[in-house]
Amino acid sequence: MILNIIILLIGLALLLYSADQMINNADLIAKKFSLPPILIGLTIIALGTSAPELVITLIAATKNVPASDAIVGNVIGSNIANILLVLGVSAFFFKIDLSKIRYKDNIYLFIITAYFSILFYFFDQISFYHSIGFIVLIILFLNQLRSYEEVRKENEINEFSNFVYFKLILTFFGIFIGGKVFLDNSLDIFSSFGLEQTIIGISILAIGTSLPELATVVISYVRKKGSIGIGNVIGSNIMNILFVLFPGIIIVQSRNLNFFVPENIFLHLNILIISTLIIFSLSLAKFTMSKFTSLIFIICYLIYIYSVII
């Protein structure tokens, strides 16, 4: 038990340190190329924090019997947690200004969530023709990124080194390893108290898969670079659908297997759509999340987890 706690704290320290360094290096890259910080959070950082979900998807997709339940549940659960849990917990400590999210990015997140949900509402399995829609959405996403305008350079960076890119990649590994160490030892500690595996899995695992995003948002606000954190949440939800779920579907289809829509998925889809609509509406209203909003988000997430357990 004591050893688990020590290793858990080491994992947490590695996670937070890696997130801190990731924010620093990403900010340097943004300044070097005169890019808005939110764009870095929306793309590079989002890809890094979505790495755990991608690994889970690739493993599930290459099994002898493809686990579409695991692939879809991984993406939906992560996206719900990013909105209700990550933003909820972060807003308890910092004021989260949702007006920083661009209208176009909001619209795009809603469109891909809607497309993804419609497929899983009305079809029993995902075909090759449905995959074409994902390809179109990826092209639109890449085209949309071009609409970001350069920001004016306030201070010229004189000591920028290409080693920054390598350090950024290292931070991705640090976040992944730190999160895994923290999660594995959390499971061992809670198991020792005799809690049911179902409760442990749904609660701790849900938090564990969102640890990279949570650490990134918190550190970004600590360092007064909240735009990177906000961009990461929106970007991670986009990446999870386009670059985590879609590759999983393609791998399954490439093995001449059917990608069946999991049963009993409608509750989770409904929560995902509602959560996305809430962020969309609050962002349009230029809303700033406070402690009160934070508690509402967290309570909603706990109710959702409870409904899944029972």
C-alpha positions in Angstrom: 0.0 0.0 0.0 2.7 2.5 1.0 4.8 1.6 -2.0 1.7 2.1 -4.3 1.2 5.5 -2.8 4.8 6.5 -3.3 4.8 5.3 -6.9 1.4 7.1 -7.4 2.9 10.4 -6.3 5.9 9.9 -8.6 3.5 9.3 -11.5 1.5 12.4 -10.6 4.7 14.4 -10.4 5.9 13.2 -13.8 2.5 14.0 -15.3 2.4 17.5 -13.9 6.0 18.2 -14.8 5.6 16.9 -18.3 2.4 19.0 -18.8 4.3 22.1 -17.5 7.1 21.5 -20.0 4.7 20.8 -22.8 3.0 24.1 -22.3 6.3 25.9 -22.3 7.6 24.3 -25.5 4.3 24.7 -27.2 4.2 28.3 -26.3 7.7 28.8 -27.8 6.6 27.2 -31.0 3.5 29.4 -31.2 5.6 32.5 -30.7 8.3 31.4 -33.2 5.7 31.0 -36.0 3.4 33.8 -34.8 0.6 31.3 -34.2 -2.3 31.9 -31.7 -1.8 29.8 -28.6 -5.3 28.4 -28.9 -4.3 26.9 -32.3 -1.4 25.1 -30.7 -3.7 23.7 -28.1 -6.3 22.7 -30.7 -3.8 20.7 -32.7 -0.3 19.7 -31.4 -1.3 19.6 -27.7 -4.6 17.9 -28.5 -2.8 15.2 -30.5 -0.4 14.6 -27.6 -3.1 14.3 -24.9 -5.2 12.0 -27.1 -2.4 9.5 -27.3 -3.7 7.2 -24.6 -7.1 7.0 -26.3 -5.4 6.2 -29.6 -3.3 3.4 -28.0 -6.4 1.8 -26.5 -8.2 2.0 -29.9 -5.3 0.5 -31.9 -5.1 -2.4 -29.4 -8.8 -3.0 -29.5 -9.0 -2.8 -33.3 -6.3 -5.4 -33.8 -7.7 -8.0 -31.6 -8.9 -11.3 -33.1 -12.5 -10.3 -32.2 -12.6 -6.5 -32.7 -14.0 -4.8 -29.6 -16.1 -2.0 -31.2 -17.6 -1.5 -27.7 -14.1 -0.6 -26.3 -13.3 1.7 -29.3 -16.6 3.6 -29.3 -16.9 3.7 -25.5 -13.3 5.0 -25.2 -14.1 8.0 -27.5 -17.5 8.8 -26.1 -16.4 8.5 -22.5 -13.3 10.6 -23.0 -15.2 13.4 -24.8 -17.9 13.5 -22.1 -15.2 13.6 -19.4 -13.3 16.4 -21.2 -16.3 18.6 -21.1 -18.0 17.9 -17.8 -15.0 16.7 -15.7 -12.0 18.5 -17.0 -13.6 21.8 -17.5 -15.7 21.3 -14.3 -12.7 20.6 -12.1 -10.6 23.3 -13.8 -13.3 26.0 -13.4 -13.3 25.3 -9.6 -9.8 26.8 -9.4 -9.7 29.2 -12.3 -12.2 31.3 -14.2 -12.6 29.6 -17.6 -13.4 32.2 -20.3 -15.3 30.2 -23.0 -15.4 33.2 -25.3 -11.8 32.2 -26.3 -13.2 29.4 -28.4 -13.7 30.5 -31.9 -17.2 30.3 -33.4 -15.9 28.2 -36.3 -14.2 25.7 -34.0 -17.4 25.4 -32.0 -19.5 24.8 -35.1 -17.0 22.2 -36.4 -17.0 20.3 -33.1 -20.8 20.2 -33.1 -20.9 19.1 -36.8 -18.5 16.1 -36.3 -20.2 15.2 -33.0 -23.6 15.3 -34.9 -22.3 13.2 -37.8 -20.8 10.7 -35.5 -24.0 10.5 -33.4 -26.3 10.2 -36.4 -24.3 7.2 -37.8 -24.5 5.4 -34.4 -28.2 6.3 -34.0 -29.5 5.1 -37.3 -27.1 2.3 -38.5 -26.3 -1.1 -37.0 -22.8 -1.1 -38.5 -20.4 1.4 -40.0 -19.6 0.8 -43.7 -16.9 2.1 -46.0 -19.3 4.7 -47.4 -19.8 6.1 -43.9 -16.0 6.4 -43.6 -15.9 8.8 -46.6 -17.8 11.3 -44.4 -14.9 11.2 -41.9 -12.4 11.8 -44.7 -14.4 14.9 -45.8 -14.5 16.1 -42.2 -10.8 15.7 -41.8 -10.2 17.8 -45.0 -12.6 20.5 -43.8 -10.8 20.5 -40.4 -7.3 20.9 -42.0 -8.7 23.7 -44.3 -10.3 25.4 -41.3 -6.9 25.6 -39.5 -5.6 27.7 -42.3 -8.2 30.4 -41.4 -6.2 31.2 -38.2 -4.4 34.5 -38.6 -0.9 35.2 -37.5 -0.5 37.1 -34.3 1.8 40.1 -34.0 5.1 39.3 -32.5 5.6 41.1 -29.2 9.0 39.8 -28.5 11.4 38.2 -30.9 12.7 34.8 -29.8 16.4 34.9 -30.1 17.3 31.5 -28.6 14.9 29.2 -30.4 16.3 25.8 -31.0 15.0 22.9 -33.1 15.6 20.9 -29.9 12.2 22.3 -28.7 10.4 19.9 -31.0 12.2 16.9 -29.5 11.5 18.2 -26.0 7.8 18.6 -26.9 7.6 14.9 -28.1 9.4 13.8 -24.9 6.7 15.6 -22.8 4.0 13.6 -24.6 5.7 10.4 -23.5 6.1 11.8 -20.0 2.4 12.6 -19.8 1.4 9.2 -21.1 3.8 7.3 -18.7 3.0 9.5 -15.7 -0.8 9.1 -16.3 -0.5 5.3 -16.6 1.6 5.0 -13.5 -0.9 7.2 -11.6 -3.8 5.2 -12.9 -2.4 1.7 -12.3 -1.5 2.4 -8.7 -4.8 4.2 -8.1 -6.6 1.0 -9.1 -4.4 -1.1 -6.8 -5.0 1.2 -3.9 -8.8 1.4 -4.3 -8.9 -2.4 -4.9 -7.3 -2.9 -1.5 -10.3 -1.2 0.1 -12.6 -3.9 -1.3 -14.5 -1.7 -3.7 -16.3 -3.4 -6.6 -14.3 -3.6 -9.8 -17.2 -2.0 -11.7 -17.2 1.1 -9.6 -13.4 1.3 -9.7 -13.3 0.9 -13.4 -16.0 3.4 -14.3 -14.8 6.1 -11.9 -11.0 5.8 -11.7 -10.5 4.8 -15.3 -12.7 7.6 -16.5 -10.6 10.1 -14.6 -7.4 8.4 -15.7 -8.1 8.7 -19.4 -8.7 12.4 -18.9 -5.7 13.1 -16.7 -3.5 14.5 -19.6 -6.2 17.0 -20.6 -6.9 17.9 -17.0 -3.2 18.4 -16.2 -2.8 20.5 -19.4 -5.7 22.8 -18.7 -4.7 23.4 -15.0 -1.0 24.0 -15.9 -1.9 26.3 -18.8 -4.0 28.5 -16.4 -1.3 28.5 -13.7 1.1 29.8 -16.3 -1.4 32.4 -17.6 -1.7 30.7 -20.9 -5.3 29.6 -20.6 -5.9 29.7 -24.4 -3.7 26.6 -24.8 -5.8 24.7 -22.3 -9.2 25.7 -23.8 -7.9 24.8 -27.2 -6.7 21.4 -25.9 -10.2 20.5 -24.6 -11.9 21.3 -27.9 -9.1 19.9 -30.0 -9.0 16.7 -28.0 -12.7 16.0 -28.6 -12.1 16.7 -32.3 -9.0 14.4 -32.4 -10.8 11.6 -30.6 -13.4 11.4 -33.3 -11.3 12.0 -36.4 -7.9 10.6 -35.4 -8.8 8.0 -32.8 -12.2 6.6 -33.7 -11.8 6.8 -37.5 -8.5 4.9 -37.6 -10.1 2.2 -35.4 -12.9 1.8 -37.9 -10.5 1.7 -40.8 -8.3 -1.0 -39.2 -11.4 -3.1 -38.5 -12.7 -2.7 -42.0 -9.3 -3.4 -43.5 -9.4 -6.8 -41.9 -12.6 -7.6 -43.7 -14.6 -7.4 -40.5 -17.8 -5.5 -39.7 -17.7 -2.6 -37.3 -20.9 -3.0 -35.5 -22.5 -0.2 -33.5 -22.5 -1.2 -29.8 -25.8 -1.9 -28.1 -27.1 0.4 -25.3 -25.1 3.3 -26.5 -27.9 5.8 -26.8 -27.6 7.2 -23.2 -23.9 8.0 -23.8 -24.6 9.6 -27.1 -27.3 11.7 -25.6 -25.0 12.9 -22.8 -22.3 13.7 -25.4 -24.6 15.7 -27.6 -26.1 17.6 -24.6 -22.6 18.3 -23.2 -21.3 19.6 -26.6 -24.4 21.8 -27.0 -23.9 23.3 -23.6 -20.3 24.3 -24.4 -21.4 25.6 -27.8 -24.2 27.7 -26.2 -22.0 29.0 -23.3 -19.2 29.9 -25.7 -21.6 31.9 -28.0 -22.8 33.7 -24.9 -19.2 34.6 -24.1 -19.7 32.9 -20.7 -17.0 32.6 -18.0 -17.2 29.5 -15.9 -17.1 30.1 -12.2 -17.1 27.8 -9.1 -20.8 27.5 -9.3 -20.7 26.4 -12.9 -17.9 24.0 -11.9 -20.1 22.3 -9.3 -22.9 21.9 -11.8 -20.6 20.3 -14.4 -19.1 18.0 -11.8 -22.5 17.0 -10.3 -23.8 16.2 -13.8 -20.8 14.0 -14.5 -21.2 12.2 -11.2 -24.9 11.6 -12.0 -23.9 10.3 -15.4 -21.4 7.9 -13.8 -24.0 6.7 -11.3 -26.5 6.1 -14.0 -24.0 3.9 -15.8 -23.2 1.9 -12.7 -26.8 1.1 -11.9 
